[in-house]
Structures are given as structure tokens and as C-alpha cells.
Amino acid sequence: MEEKFTAVYVMVRQSELTPEDGGSYDIPLEKQKQACLRFLRKVDGNDAGKKVEIYTSRGKLLIDVERDLVDRLVIAGPDRLGSSGVEIDGILFELKMRNVEILTVSD
């Protein structure tokens, strides 16, 4: 059985892009990723031995959750998980059923 890991999921909506981004998602995704990783380092302290996977595809993340590979999920906020309250609630329910700890940077 594969060792479980911490997943970091980053997502930026088109409406969140600024003129400085030049129409590219690269800069805001990188900023969000770095914020999540800083938060994770603060939470874990010097425990850098834990495997971390970065996701920009919610579908790939959910597949790994279903495969029981993810034990923690770091997100900028719960709103990153979906486009509607019903969708977000469904994903949060699935994560809870799979015993995935959810860590939000906005907390």
C-alpha cells in the first residue's frame, strides 16, 4: 500500500485575474501555492519529511482521495473546492467520509 501524503490544491477563477497577470493563471496559482506551502510549514514546523503533492486539477485530486492516498488537504479556502455551495458541500462530505483532514490557509 502506498504511503498517504498531504495534498495542496490551488485554483484561480478567471474573474480573479488582474491586469498584472496578463491573462495568465501562472502567477496567481504560484502565489496561492506558495501561501499554502508557507502555511503548511508553519503547521508542521520542522517536520519536512512528509510527502506533499500539488494539484491544479480537482478531478485528479478527487481520484487520489478515492484511492485513499490523501490524508490531508491544504487549500486557500473552502470556496476553492467548487463553484456552488452544493458542490462544495458534496466535496467536503466526501473528504470527511475519507477521513481527509482539511487545512485552510484562511483560518
C-alpha positions as CSV (number, residue, x, y, z in Angstrom):
1,M,0.0,0.0,0.0
2,E,1.3,3.5,-0.9
3,E,2.1,5.9,1.8
4,K,-0.5,8.7,2.3
5,F,0.5,12.3,1.6
6,T,-0.6,15.9,2.0
7,A,-2.3,17.4,-1.0
8,V,-2.2,21.1,-1.8
9,Y,-5.0,22.2,-4.2
10,V,-4.7,25.5,-5.9
11,M,-7.4,27.1,-8.1
12,V,-7.9,30.6,-9.5
13,R,-11.1,31.8,-11.2
14,Q,-10.9,33.8,-14.4
15,S,-12.7,36.7,-12.6
16,E,-9.8,36.8,-10.0
17,L,-7.1,37.5,-12.7
18,T,-5.7,41.0,-12.5
19,P,-4.2,43.1,-15.4
20,E,-0.7,42.3,-13.9
21,D,-1.4,38.6,-14.6
22,G,-1.5,39.3,-18.3
23,G,-4.3,36.8,-18.8
24,S,-2.2,34.0,-17.4
25,Y,-3.1,31.9,-14.4
26,D,0.6,31.1,-13.7
27,I,1.3,34.0,-11.3
28,P,-1.8,33.7,-9.1
29,L,-1.6,29.9,-9.0
30,E,2.1,30.2,-7.9
31,K,1.2,32.8,-5.2
32,Q,-1.6,30.6,-3.9
33,K,0.7,27.6,-3.9
34,Q,3.4,29.4,-2.0
35,A,0.9,30.7,0.6
36,C,-0.4,27.1,1.1
37,L,3.2,25.8,1.5
38,R,4.1,28.5,3.9
39,F,1.0,27.7,5.9
40,L,1.9,24.0,5.9
41,R,5.4,24.7,7.1
42,K,4.0,26.8,9.9
43,V,1.6,24.0,10.9
44,D,4.2,21.2,10.6
45,G,7.2,23.1,12.0
46,N,10.3,21.3,11.0
47,D,8.6,18.0,10.0
48,A,9.6,18.3,6.4
49,G,9.7,14.5,5.8
50,K,6.0,14.3,4.8
51,K,5.3,13.9,1.1
52,V,3.4,16.8,-0.5
53,E,1.7,16.8,-3.8
54,I,0.5,19.9,-5.6
55,Y,-2.8,19.7,-7.6
56,T,-4.3,22.2,-10.1
57,S,-6.8,19.6,-11.3
58,R,-9.7,19.0,-8.9
59,G,-10.5,15.8,-10.8
60,K,-7.0,14.3,-10.3
61,L,-7.2,15.3,-6.6
62,L,-10.5,13.6,-6.1
63,I,-9.2,10.5,-7.8
64,D,-6.3,10.3,-5.4
65,V,-8.8,10.9,-2.5
66,E,-10.9,8.0,-3.7
67,R,-7.7,5.9,-3.9
68,D,-7.1,6.7,-0.2
69,L,-3.8,8.3,-0.9
70,V,-4.5,11.7,0.7
71,D,-4.6,12.2,4.4
72,R,-4.6,16.0,4.5
73,L,-5.7,18.7,2.1
74,V,-4.4,22.2,2.2
75,I,-6.5,24.8,0.4
76,A,-6.6,28.6,0.4
77,G,-10.3,28.4,1.5
78,P,-13.3,26.1,1.1
79,D,-14.6,28.1,-1.8
80,R,-11.7,26.8,-3.9
81,L,-13.3,23.3,-4.0
82,G,-16.3,24.2,-6.2
83,S,-18.4,26.7,-7.9
84,S,-21.6,26.4,-5.8
85,G,-22.4,25.7,-2.2
86,V,-24.0,22.4,-3.1
87,E,-20.9,21.3,-5.0
88,I,-18.5,22.4,-2.2
89,D,-20.7,20.7,0.5
90,G,-20.6,17.5,-1.6
91,I,-16.8,17.5,-1.8
92,L,-16.4,18.4,1.9
93,F,-18.7,15.4,2.7
94,E,-16.6,13.1,0.5
95,L,-13.4,14.3,2.2
96,K,-14.9,13.8,5.6
97,M,-16.0,10.3,4.7
98,R,-12.5,9.5,3.6
99,N,-11.0,10.9,6.8
100,V,-9.1,13.6,5.0
101,E,-8.0,16.4,7.3
102,I,-8.8,19.8,5.7
103,L,-6.4,22.7,6.5
104,T,-7.4,26.1,5.2
105,V,-5.0,29.0,4.8
106,S,-7.8,31.5,5.5
107,D,-8.3,30.1,9.0
